[in-house]
């Protein structure tokens, strides 16, 4: 798995070996009219005229881009989001898509799926909002103690903001790499309102760690989705899934995390492990994408740019060392799904080319309690980005089977 040789050398306090070949820089958006959200005008310099991924040429240009101001403890974080829609009349269903958590996490991962689903919608008036995680993508990246609690707080707060601003039913699509049991009274956003008024209209699609976070929040009653779809679901970060989480390893993870967060040495290590085009290309070709030919120079350059922003190393440091893992074992992972059995339909989308350990966790859900449908598609850890049409087809079938999407 990711960074295995480097981690071994770090943990043995030997020379740092910059072998990022196995490190997974990832693994975790819906459209709404944010009427009552505190918003800042978009100042992003994104160039939508030039595709930045193998699928970007087919993806929608956003109808609108903006920032949502999220207040968490003493931090104010500008969270980037973009909206996609077709001009249709009639009642509107809204889709929220959230990218995977990784050092190269970005809203761009979901654009191809957003385009495909909107074009399949027929008479249904669909909108899709894609939102970046705090500290990743095009959101601001303050230095703070990121962990699974912080990320779940963000998800719940953002859903509440959407819920208080948008009428009608909506779908939520998550693609993240996080899991765990979280406390949710730490962060606040502007003009928060309860989810109770729309608790029967929320659908959640999630990938990587994201589905685990949503499942945990749903099990605790913090969100009340009508359905969940988990795309390439995972729950363990790159190092814990390889080396485990005993006390000795946790100490070493803490050491590595501390170094990555320091001003001088942290940047040097981060540049060697993550923020270079060679490492990113190697990661995508070895286990993030299934087809190495899809990893083009232009695509690698676009992802490299994301790693050069100020503060870009703080979330990856937490993800790599397991702080963003919402559960600690496969048993806990399965319990999240079984705890929702009989309450909501759950789709699991596994992939043919996932790394061995990640695939084992996905396959554990094949016959798991609470899983209504299990399908497999081409791809590895980012099937929604590499093969958006395939993933969109399965998601749309799920909607057809459980909801009147053709009405």
C-alpha positions as CSV (number, residue, x, y, z in Angstrom):
1,X,0.0,0.0,0.0
2,X,0.9,3.6,0.0
3,X,4.1,4.8,1.2
4,X,4.9,1.4,2.7
5,X,8.7,1.5,2.3
6,X,8.9,5.1,3.4
7,X,6.8,4.4,6.4
8,X,8.9,1.4,7.4
9,X,12.0,3.6,7.3
10,X,10.4,6.4,9.2
11,X,9.1,4.1,11.8
12,X,12.5,2.5,12.3
13,X,13.9,6.1,12.5
14,X,16.2,5.3,9.6
15,X,16.8,7.4,6.5
16,X,13.7,8.7,4.8
17,X,12.9,6.7,1.6
18,X,10.8,8.7,-0.8
19,X,8.9,5.8,-2.2
20,X,5.4,7.2,-2.6
21,X,4.6,4.5,-5.2
22,X,2.1,2.8,-2.9
23,X,0.7,5.8,-1.1
24,X,-2.9,6.5,-1.9
25,X,-3.5,10.2,-2.1
26,X,-7.2,9.9,-1.7
27,X,-9.9,7.8,-0.5
28,X,-13.9,11.3,-0.2
29,X,-21.5,17.2,-4.4
30,X,-25.5,18.5,-4.9
31,X,-26.9,21.6,-6.2
32,X,-29.0,24.0,-4.2
33,X,-30.0,27.6,-4.2
34,X,-28.2,28.7,-1.0
35,X,-30.7,31.3,0.0
36,X,-29.9,31.7,3.6
37,X,-26.2,30.7,3.6
38,X,-23.5,33.3,4.3
39,X,-21.6,33.4,1.1
40,X,-18.5,35.1,-0.3
41,X,-18.3,36.0,-3.9
42,X,-16.2,33.5,-5.9
43,X,-12.6,34.6,-6.5
44,X,-11.4,31.3,-7.8
45,X,-9.0,31.4,-10.8
46,X,-10.1,28.0,-12.1
47,X,-9.8,27.7,-15.9
48,X,-12.7,25.7,-17.1
49,X,-11.7,26.0,-20.8
50,X,-8.9,23.5,-20.4
51,X,-9.8,20.0,-19.3
52,X,-7.7,18.9,-16.3
53,X,-8.5,15.2,-16.3
54,X,-9.1,12.4,-18.7
55,X,-12.9,12.8,-18.2
56,X,-12.9,16.6,-17.9
57,X,-13.6,17.2,-21.6
58,X,-17.0,15.6,-21.2
59,X,-17.8,17.3,-17.9
60,X,-20.2,20.2,-17.3
61,X,-18.8,23.6,-16.8
62,X,-20.4,24.8,-13.5
63,X,-23.3,27.1,-13.7
64,X,-22.2,28.9,-10.6
65,X,-19.1,28.9,-8.4
66,X,-18.9,30.3,-4.9
67,X,-17.7,30.0,-1.3
68,X,-19.7,29.0,1.8
69,X,-18.3,30.4,5.1
70,X,-18.0,27.7,7.7
71,X,-17.3,28.6,11.3
72,X,-15.5,26.0,13.3
73,X,-14.1,26.8,16.8
74,X,-11.9,29.8,16.2
75,X,-11.6,29.2,12.4
76,X,-13.5,30.7,9.5
77,X,-13.1,28.4,6.5
78,X,-14.1,29.4,3.0
79,X,-15.5,26.2,1.5
80,X,-15.6,26.1,-2.3
81,X,-18.7,24.7,-4.1
82,X,-20.1,24.8,-7.6
83,X,-23.5,24.1,-9.0
84,X,-24.5,22.3,-12.2
85,X,-28.0,22.2,-13.7
86,X,-30.0,22.0,-16.9
87,X,-32.9,24.4,-17.6
88,X,-36.0,22.4,-16.8
89,X,-39.4,23.3,-15.2
90,X,-41.1,21.5,-12.5
91,X,-40.2,20.3,-9.0
92,X,-36.5,20.1,-8.5
93,X,-34.4,17.3,-6.9
94,X,-30.9,18.4,-5.7
95,X,-27.8,16.3,-5.6
96,X,-24.9,17.0,-3.3
97,X,-21.5,15.5,-4.3
98,X,-18.4,15.5,-2.1
99,X,-15.0,14.3,-3.4
100,X,-12.7,11.8,-1.8
101,X,-10.4,12.9,1.0
102,X,-6.8,12.8,-0.2
103,X,-3.9,15.2,-0.9
104,X,-5.3,15.8,-4.3
105,X,-9.0,15.9,-3.5
106,X,-11.0,18.2,-5.7
107,X,-14.6,18.9,-6.9
108,X,-13.4,17.9,-10.4
109,X,-13.7,14.3,-9.5
110,X,-17.5,14.4,-9.7
111,X,-18.0,16.6,-12.8
112,X,-18.3,13.8,-15.2
113,X,-20.9,11.9,-13.1
114,X,-22.8,15.2,-12.6
115,X,-23.1,15.7,-16.3
116,X,-24.1,12.2,-17.0
117,X,-26.8,12.0,-14.4
118,X,-28.3,15.4,-15.3
119,X,-28.5,14.3,-19.0
120,X,-30.3,11.0,-17.9
121,X,-32.8,12.8,-15.8
122,X,-35.5,13.0,-18.5
123,X,-38.4,14.9,-17.2
124,X,-36.9,15.2,-13.8
125,X,-35.5,18.6,-12.9
126,X,-32.1,17.7,-11.3
127,X,-29.4,20.0,-10.0
128,X,-26.0,19.0,-8.7
129,X,-23.8,20.8,-6.2
130,X,-20.2,19.7,-5.7
131,X,-18.4,20.9,-2.6
132,X,-14.8,20.7,-1.6
133,X,-13.7,19.6,1.9
134,X,-12.3,22.2,4.3
135,X,-8.5,22.2,3.9
136,X,-8.7,20.5,0.5
137,X,-9.4,21.3,-3.2
138,X,-10.2,25.0,-3.7
139,X,-11.3,25.6,-0.1
140,X,-9.1,27.5,2.3
141,X,-6.6,25.4,4.3
142,X,-6.0,26.8,7.8
143,X,-3.7,25.0,10.1
144,X,-5.9,23.1,12.6
145,X,-6.2,19.7,14.1
146,X,-8.1,17.9,11.4
147,X,-9.7,14.5,12.4
148,X,-12.8,12.5,11.7
149,X,-14.8,14.6,14.1
150,X,-14.0,17.8,12.2
151,X,-15.0,16.3,8.9
152,X,-18.2,14.9,10.2
153,X,-19.1,18.2,11.8
154,X,-18.5,19.8,8.4
155,X,-20.8,17.3,6.6
156,X,-23.6,17.7,9.1
157,X,-23.4,21.5,9.2
158,X,-23.3,21.7,5.4
159,X,-26.3,19.4,5.1
160,X,-28.2,21.5,7.6
161,X,-27.4,24.6,5.7
162,X,-28.7,23.1,2.5
163,X,-31.7,21.7,4.3
164,X,-32.7,25.1,5.7
165,X,-32.3,26.8,2.3
166,X,-33.8,24.4,-0.2
167,X,-37.3,23.0,-0.5
168,X,-38.0,19.7,-2.1
169,X,-36.2,16.4,-2.0
170,X,-32.4,16.1,-2.7
171,X,-29.8,13.5,-3.2
172,X,-26.3,13.6,-1.6
173,X,-23.3,12.0,-3.2
174,X,-20.1,11.7,-1.1
175,X,-16.7,10.4,-2.1
176,X,-14.4,10.5,0.8
177,X,-11.9,8.5,2.8
178,X,-12.9,8.8,6.5
179,X,-14.7,6.9,9.2
180,X,-15.3,7.1,13.0
181,X,-17.5,8.1,16.0
182,X,-17.7,11.8,16.1
183,X,-18.9,14.5,18.5
184,X,-20.9,17.1,16.6
185,X,-21.2,20.2,18.7
186,X,-17.9,21.8,17.8
187,X,-18.6,23.6,14.6
188,X,-21.3,26.0,13.6
189,X,-22.3,27.6,10.3
190,X,-24.4,30.6,9.6
191,X,-28.1,30.4,10.3
192,X,-28.2,26.7,11.0
193,X,-31.6,25.0,11.0
194,X,-32.8,21.5,11.8
195,X,-32.9,18.7,9.3
196,X,-36.2,17.5,10.7
197,X,-38.3,19.3,8.1
198,X,-36.8,17.3,5.2
199,X,-35.8,14.1,7.0
200,X,-37.8,12.0,4.6
201,X,-36.4,13.5,1.4
202,X,-32.6,13.1,1.9
203,X,-30.7,10.6,-0.3
204,X,-27.0,10.0,0.2
205,X,-24.5,8.7,-2.3
206,X,-21.0,8.3,-0.9
207,X,-17.7,6.9,-1.8
208,X,-14.4,6.0,0.0
209,X,-14.5,7.1,3.6
210,X,-17.5,9.4,2.9
211,X,-20.2,6.7,3.0
212,X,-18.8,5.5,6.3
213,X,-19.2,9.0,7.8
214,X,-22.7,9.4,6.5
215,X,-23.6,5.9,7.7
216,X,-22.3,6.7,11.2
217,X,-24.1,10.1,11.3
218,X,-27.3,8.4,10.1
219,X,-27.0,5.7,12.7
220,X,-26.7,8.4,15.4
221,X,-29.7,10.3,14.0
222,X,-27.7,13.3,13.0
223,X,-28.8,13.0,9.4
224,X,-31.8,11.0,8.2
225,X,-31.2,9.9,4.6
226,X,-33.8,8.1,2.5
227,X,-31.1,6.0,0.8
228,X,-27.3,5.6,0.7
229,X,-25.0,4.6,-2.1
230,X,-21.4,3.8,-1.2
231,X,-18.9,4.1,-4.1
232,X,-15.7,2.2,-3.5
233,X,-16.2,2.5,0.2
234,X,-13.2,2.4,2.6
235,X,-12.6,3.2,6.3
236,X,-8.8,2.9,6.9
237,X,-6.1,5.4,6.0
238,X,-3.0,4.4,4.0
239,X,-0.8,3.6,7.0
240,X,-3.2,1.9,9.4
241,X,-4.6,-0.4,6.7
242,X,-1.1,-1.7,6.2
243,X,0.6,-1.5,9.6
244,X,-2.4,-1.7,12.0
245,X,-3.3,0.6,14.9
246,X,-1.6,-0.8,18.0
247,X,-0.1,1.6,20.5
248,X,3.4,1.3,19.1
249,X,2.2,2.2,15.6
250,X,0.1,5.0,16.9
251,X,3.2,6.6,18.4
252,X,5.0,6.3,15.1
253,X,2.0,7.8,13.2
254,X,2.0,10.7,15.7
255,X,5.7,11.3,15.0
256,X,5.3,11.3,11.3
257,X,2.2,13.5,11.6
258,X,4.1,16.0,13.8
259,X,6.9,16.2,11.3
260,X,4.6,16.8,8.4
261,X,2.9,19.7,10.2
262,X,6.1,21.6,11.1
263,X,7.0,24.7,9.0
264,X,10.4,23.7,7.6
265,X,10.9,20.0,7.8
266,X,7.2,19.4,7.2
267,X,7.3,21.1,3.8
268,X,10.4,19.3,2.8
269,X,9.0,15.9,3.6
270,X,5.6,16.8,2.1
271,X,7.3,17.9,-1.2
272,X,9.3,14.7,-1.3
273,X,6.3,12.4,-0.6
274,X,3.4,14.1,-2.2
275,X,3.9,17.5,-3.8
276,X,5.8,16.4,-6.9
277,X,4.6,15.2,-10.2
278,X,6.5,11.9,-10.1
279,X,4.9,10.8,-6.9
280,X,1.4,11.8,-8.1
281,X,1.8,10.0,-11.4
282,X,3.1,6.8,-9.7
283,X,0.2,6.8,-7.2
284,X,-2.4,7.1,-9.9
285,X,-0.9,4.6,-12.2
286,X,-0.3,2.0,-9.4
287,X,-3.6,1.9,-7.6
288,X,-5.8,5.1,-7.9
289,X,-6.7,4.5,-11.6
290,X,-7.2,1.1,-13.2
291,X,-5.8,2.1,-16.6
292,X,-2.4,3.8,-16.5
293,X,-3.0,5.4,-19.9
294,X,-5.7,7.6,-18.4
295,X,-3.0,9.3,-16.3
296,X,-1.9,12.0,-18.7
297,X,0.7,14.7,-18.1
298,X,-1.9,17.4,-18.1
299,X,-3.9,15.5,-15.5
300,X,-0.9,15.0,-13.3
301,X,0.0,18.7,-13.5
302,X,-3.5,19.7,-12.5
303,X,-3.4,17.5,-9.4
304,X,0.2,18.7,-8.6
305,X,-1.1,22.3,-8.5
306,X,-3.5,21.4,-5.7
307,X,-0.6,20.2,-3.5
308,X,1.3,23.5,-3.8
309,X,-1.2,25.7,-2.0
310,X,-0.4,27.1,1.4
311,X,-1.7,24.7,4.1
312,X,-2.1,21.8,1.7
313,X,-0.2,19.3,3.9
314,X,-2.4,19.5,7.0
315,X,-5.3,17.3,6.0
316,X,-3.1,14.7,4.1
317,X,-1.0,14.4,7.3
318,X,-4.1,13.5,9.2
319,X,-5.5,11.1,6.5
320,X,-2.2,9.3,6.0
321,X,-1.8,8.5,9.7
322,X,-5.4,7.4,10.3
323,X,-6.9,10.5,12.1
324,X,-9.6,10.7,9.5
325,X,-10.7,7.1,10.0
326,X,-14.2,7.1,11.5
327,X,-14.1,3.4,12.5
328,X,-11.3,1.3,13.8
329,X,-12.1,-2.2,12.5
330,X,-14.0,-4.1,9.8
331,X,-16.5,-5.2,12.4
332,X,-17.3,-1.5,13.2
333,X,-17.5,-0.8,9.5
334,X,-20.0,-3.6,9.0
335,X,-22.0,-2.5,12.1
336,X,-22.7,0.8,10.5
337,X,-24.4,-0.9,7.6
338,X,-26.2,-3.5,9.7
339,X,-27.5,-0.7,12.0
340,X,-29.5,0.7,9.0
341,X,-31.0,-2.6,7.9
342,X,-34.6,-2.3,7.1
343,X,-34.6,1.4,7.5
344,X,-33.2,2.6,4.1
345,X,-32.0,1.0,0.8
346,X,-28.2,0.9,0.5
347,X,-26.2,0.4,-2.7
348,X,-22.5,-0.6,-2.6
349,X,-20.4,0.0,-5.7
350,X,-17.2,-2.0,-5.6
351,X,-14.4,-2.0,-8.3
352,X,-12.5,-4.5,-10.3
353,X,-9.1,-3.0,-9.9
354,X,-8.9,-1.8,-6.3
355,X,-5.7,-2.6,-4.3
356,X,-5.9,-5.9,-2.4
357,X,-6.6,-4.6,1.1
358,X,-9.1,-2.0,0.0
359,X,-11.0,-4.5,-2.2
360,X,-11.2,-6.9,0.8
361,X,-13.1,-4.3,2.8
362,X,-15.4,-3.6,-0.2
363,X,-16.1,-7.3,-0.7
364,X,-16.9,-7.7,3.0
365,X,-20.0,-5.8,2.2
366,X,-21.2,-8.1,-0.5
367,X,-23.3,-10.3,1.8
368,X,-23.4,-7.8,4.7
369,X,-26.6,-7.0,6.6
370,X,-28.1,-3.7,5.6
371,X,-26.7,-3.8,2.0
372,X,-29.6,-3.9,-0.4
373,X,-27.6,-4.2,-3.6
374,X,-24.0,-4.8,-4.4
375,X,-22.5,-4.1,-7.9
376,X,-19.0,-4.0,-9.3
377,X,-17.6,-1.7,-12.0
378,X,-14.3,-1.1,-13.7
379,X,-11.8,1.2,-12.0
380,X,-9.8,1.2,-8.8
381,X,-10.1,3.9,-6.0
382,X,-11.6,6.7,-8.1
383,X,-14.1,4.9,-10.4
384,X,-16.4,8.0,-10.5
385,X,-13.6,10.1,-12.0
386,X,-12.0,7.5,-14.3
387,X,-15.2,5.9,-15.5
388,X,-18.0,8.4,-14.8
389,X,-20.5,7.0,-17.2
390,X,-20.3,3.5,-15.6
391,X,-20.7,4.9,-12.1
392,X,-23.5,7.3,-13.2
393,X,-25.4,4.4,-14.8
394,X,-25.4,2.4,-11.6
395,X,-26.4,5.4,-9.5
396,X,-29.2,6.2,-11.8
397,X,-30.4,2.6,-11.8
398,X,-30.5,2.8,-8.0
399,X,-32.6,5.9,-8.2
400,X,-35.0,4.3,-10.7
401,X,-35.3,1.1,-8.6
402,X,-36.1,3.0,-5.4
403,X,-37.6,6.4,-6.4
404,X,-39.8,7.8,-9.2
405,X,-37.0,9.5,-11.0
406,X,-38.8,9.3,-14.4
407,X,-41.9,11.1,-13.1
